[in-house]
Amino acid sequence: MPRIHFIDVTNRDAVQASRISLSKLQKTMVNVYLAQMGVHQSEFAFPCADSERYYIEANLELRRVGALKALVLEGWCRATVSDVAAAVTTGVTDLNVSAPTSDQMIVHKFRGKLDRESMLHEMVRAVTCAREHGVRTVGVNAEDASRTDLDRLIEFAHAAKEAGADRLRYCDTLGYDRPFSIYERVRRLAESVRIPIEIHCHNDLGMAVANSVAGAQGAIDGGVDTYVNTSVNGLGERAGQADLLSCILALRFARGMDGYEIGDPLDLKVSAKLANYVSYAFGVPIPINQPGVGPNAFAHEAGIHADGALKNRRNYELYDYELLGVDQETSYPRGRVITTGEFGGMAGFEYVFNRLGITFSSREEAERILRLVRYATAHNQLSLTDDELRLIAMYPEQVRKVLTSMP
């Protein structure tokens, strides 16, 4: 039976959205949490962007030394030979290459510079280039797939597969599909081409999660594995995209989903920690009604609801908050608080790390880590979290590289 996997695109799609951003250290922490959660893959970088190079190298090193467990680190670039050739110089071994497929985008983005045939040819050349350079997995993104004639999309997918692509990404770039339409289109695509299909849905019409679930069902029912693209807290371009946790919960607990198997070894207890961290790092509060992790997700006040929940939680809760680690999250401490940061000294630094159970073998080692803590705080422009401090202490050389910038 084909299975469902997850590719989180927070570190690519969400960070490119207007008005929000993450530092390189914060992107690294997102990878750490995704790895702890058991997500299959992180679309973690733009390998053609000079500003990403040290971050990419450091995260690939963290993956090699086991800090990111089995998380696949995949880079995104355009489906051009020049982009692929530049991407592989960073050491990235997993790539998704993207090309528009709809008449709307080919005509009105390229304005005569490229037509459908030349776009198809360029995509094939890019996939071939990736294979020639030893790229391990290649996904081909059909941008605006939902507004592409289905027969032409099938032709595009066949060409990608024949060139050596491992997956096709069905991009509902504008959130145009409905659950019924994406199910039928993806199922026909799967049956026609027999290639694993990624589902990448945006939320412009408020249906990103529903479309992602329906698209995944279409791929599975069509006989192929599927890779649902998500972002943490649903952040992304414009109105955002499919929320990671919401998709997982829907696939786990919605009616009629028993026959669909999730292939990733997910530990949902990381969910609340990941959601809260991304909210803190982006500076975007979690909505009060966010599924699973919103402040009201397990809150009851109305008399009938409170009475029912107290008698048996299943009266008004489909799943347990303990499953998501909600009960393990703590608020900021009150009273006297000692922190360490950009302008902190050794006394406060030692106090904080002793609280975390971390000691150093020498004064010199402590001073080296304190220096990194100072630079990391300046880099984030936020107080460092306990897990960020732990990462710095455990992997100082990789963190030093993450913090490196060469304008």
N, C-alpha and C positions, 0 to 999 in steps of 0.2 A: 504493500500500500504506500503510495507517495505520502510525503510528510511536509509539514509546515515549519519553516524556519523564519528567523527575524534578522533583518539588517537595519540597524539604527543609523539614521542619517543626521542626528543632532549636530555632529561636528562638521557637517558640510552644508546641509540645507538650512538648518536653523541659524548657524553663525553668519550665513550670507544674507539673512533677512534684514530689512531696514530697521534701524534704530536699536538693535540689540547685538551684543557680541560677547565672546569669551576670550580670555587670555589663553596662551598656549599651555600654561600649567592647568588652567581650568578644563581645557579640552582633554588634557591627559587624565585628569581625575574622572571625567565622564567615561573615558575608556576603562579606567580601573573598575568603576562601578558596573559598567556593562559586562566586563569580564566576570566579576563576582556574581552577577545575576545569571550568567550562563547564556547570554545572547550570542548568536552565531558570529555576527560580523558587525564591525563599525565602519561606516564610510567616514574615515577619520581625517581626511586631508585633501588639499588641492596640491598635488605634487608638482604642478607647473608653476606654482607661486613661490617666488624666492623667499618670502617671509615665512613659509612653512617648512623649509628644508631642515633646520636644526630640530624642530619639533618632530618631524617625521623620523629622522635618524634616531632621536632619543626614544621614541615610542617603539620603533622596531627593535631597539636594544632591550627595552623593558619586556617586550614580548619574548625575546630570546632567553632572557634570564628568568622567565616564569612569572613576572609581575602581572602580566595580562592573561595568564592562563592560556586557554585555547582560542581566545578572541582573534578572529581574522581581521587584519587591518587593511582596508581597501581604499585606494585613492580614486578620485573622480577627475576626469578630464574630457575635453571635447574629442569627438571621433575623427581626429586628424593625425597623420603620421608625425607631424612636428610635435604635437602635444604628447603623444605616446613616447616618442624618443626622448623628450625632456623628462617625462615622468619616471622612466625606468632608471635614470641616473641617480635618483634619490634612494634606490634600494627597495622601493615598493614592488611587491611581487603579486599583488592582486589589484585589478583595475576594473572600473566601469567607465566605458567610453560612451559619450552622449551625442545623439544627432536628432534633429527635428524630423518628423515624418508627415505632418499634416500639410496640406496645401496652404493653409493660412500662414503657417510659420515659414515654410520654404519660400513662398512668394513674397511675403511682407516683411520678413527679417532679412533675407538675402537680396531681394530686389533685383533679380536677374543675374547675380553673380554665380549662383548655383541653382540647378533645377533638381527634380527628384532623382533622375538617373545619376547625375554627378554626385549627389549626396549619398546615394547608395554605394557608388564606387568608392568614395572617400572613406565610408564606414568600413567597407571590406578591406581596404588598404590599411586602415588603422588596426583592425583586429589581427590581420596578418603580421603587421609590424610588432604588435604585442607578443604574439606567439614566437616570432623569430628572436625576440629579446628574452625569451624564457619566462614570460609572465605566467604565473601558476593558474590563476582563474581570470577569465575575461567575461564581464557582463556588458551587454549592449543595451543602452537606454534608448527607447523610442519616445523621444519627447513629444508631448501632445498626442499620444497614441489614441486617446479617447475621441479626438476629433479627426482621426485619420480613417479613410476608407478601409474597411476591414480586409478586403482582398489585397490592397497595397501593403497593409501592415503584415499580412501573412507572407507576402513576397519579401519584405524587408527582413522578417524573422528567418526565413529560409536562407537568405543570403548571409545573415550573421552566423547561423549555425554551420553552414558550409565553409565559412571562413575560419571557423574554430572557436566561436563563442560558446561559453558554458551556459549562459542564461540570457534571457531577454527581459528587459525591464519595461513593463507596461505602465507608462506614465499618464495618469489622469492629471495633467499639469495644471488645469484650471478648475478641477473639481466638477467637471461637466457631466460625468457619468452618474447613473443611478444604480442602486444595488442590482436591479434586474438586468440592466443593460451591460454592466461590467461582468456579471456572471456569464451571460451568454457569449459575449465577445471573447473573454479570456478562455472559456471552455473551447470555443471553436478554434482559437489560436493554438491552444495546447494540443487538441486532437489533430490539427492540420500539420503542425511543425514538430511536435514531440520534443520540445525543448523546455527545461525548467523555466518558470516565469516568475519574475519579481512583480509585486504589486506596489505601486507608488502613487498614493492618492492625496490630493490637496483638499482643503476644507472650505473652499469658496462658497459652497452651497450647504455647508454643515453636514455633509455625508461622508467625510473621509474615513471614519472608523467603519461605518456600515459598508461602504464600498470596498474597503480593504478586506473585510471578512467575506463578503460575497465574491470578490475577485479570487481570494484564496480558495474558496469552495469550487469556483469554476475551474481553476487549475488542477486541483486534486481530482475532481470529477472527470476532467479531461485526461487524467492519467499521468500527470507530471508533478514533481516536487514544486513547491512554491516558496518564495522568500518575501515576506511582508515587510515593506519599508515603513519605518516609524520614526518619530522623534519623541524625546522625553517631554512630557506635558503638552504635546501637540504643537510645539513652537516650530515656526518655519515661515516660508515666504507668504506674504499677504495675510490671509486668514489662518495660516498654519497648515498642518497636515495630520495624519493619523497618529494619535497618541499611543505610545508603546504599551503602557499598562492597560488602557482601554481595549486595545486589540487582543491582548493576551486574555483578559477577563472574558471578553465576548467569545473567544474561541474555546475557553475552558467551561463557561457556565451558561451560555445561551442555549435555547431550545434547539434540539436537533444536531448538536455539534459533537455528539459522542463518537461518531465514526471518523472524525478528523483528528489526526495525531500530530501533536507538536513534537518536532524532532530535536529541539534544543533542550539541554538539561537545566531548566530554569529554576532558580531559587528566588521566589517572589518576596522573600523577606527583605531583599535589598531594595524593593520598590520604593518605599517611603523615603529611605535615605537618598536614593538617586533623585527622586522628584524634588525633595527639599534642597538638595545641593544645586541642582540646575536652576531652581527658582532663585536661590541666593546668588549664584554666580551671574546669571543674566539680569538680576534685579527685577524679575517679573513674578509677582505673587501667584501662588497656586489658587485658581478660582475656588470659591467656597463649595461649589457643587462638583468639583472634579472627581470623576469616578475613582474610588479606591483610596485616594490620598487627600482629597479636599477636606477642609475642616468639618463640613456637614455630611460627609460620606456615610458616617455611622451615627449621626446625631438624630435624636427623636424627642419631640416635645408634645405634639398633639396627643390628647388623652388616649385615643384608641391605639395610636402607634406606640406610645411609650408602654402602655399596658401589654400590648402584644409582644414587643421586643423583650420586655422583662420576663415574660412567661416562656418564650422560646425565640431565640434570635432569628430562626429561619422564618418567622412570621413576616419580618421586614428586612432581612439581610440575606442576600443570595450567597455570600461568602464571608469568611471571618476576617476581621481587621488584623488579627494576629498573623494570618497568612502573609500579609503584605509588610510586616514589620512596623506597622503604625504605632504599636504599643512600645516600641523600642526607641522612638525618637524623643529627644529631650529638648526643652526650651533653654534659652540662655540663662546661666546662673545669676543669682542676685546676691546682694551684699558685697563684700570685698572680692574683687576679681583681679587676678594677675594674668596679663597676656604678654605675648612676645610679638615683635613686628619690626617694621623698618627702623625705628629709633629705639628699640629695646636694648637692654644690657644683659650681662651674663647672669645676674641674680634672677631676674624674671625668666630668662630663657631656661635656666636649670630647673626652676620651680615648675614651669609648664611641662617640660619633658619628663621630670620625675613623676608628675601627675599622670602622664601617659605611660609610665613604666619603662621609659627609655633612658638609659645611661650611656655615657661615652667613656672610651678607654683612656682618654687623655685630655688635658686642657686644650691641646692643639686641635684635636678632633672636634671638641665642642665649639671652639672658635670658628672652625671651618663651616660647621652646620649653622651656627648663628649668622655668619655672613650670608649664607644661602637664604636663610629665613628673612633677613632684611631685604635682600634683592627680590625674593619671591613676593613679599608684601607690596613692595613698590610696583612690581610687575602686575599684580592683580588689582591693586588699588582697593583692596578689601582686606579685612582681617583674615588670617589664614584659619582654616578649619583644622580640627584635630587630625583628620585623615590626610590633609595636605602636609601637616607637620610630620606625620608618620612616614609619608612617601619621601619627603626630603631626607629624613634620617636614614631610611633604608636604602635609598638609591640616589645618593648625592651627586654622582657623576652624571647620571642621566638627567636629573633635575637641572644641573648646571647647564647642560646642553639645551634643555627646553627653554631656559631663561635667556639663552644667547640670541642676540639680534644684531644683524650686520647690515645697516641701511646703506 
